[in-house]
């Protein structure tokens, strides 16, 4: 799988939570964020697709 890097700004409290959860899961913070972003992106795309189908039909 080809990957790329993105940069985002997050509040310090979110960064602290990411660091904490990364330690608990024994993942690097960047890997943990990547997994979360991938899962949420799939969820958002599915929800958006369903919304479009409701509005415009098939």
Secondary structure, 3 states (H helix, E strand, C coil): CCCCCCCCCCCHHHHHHHHHHHHHHCCCHHHHHHHHHHHHHHHHHHHHHHHHHHHHCC
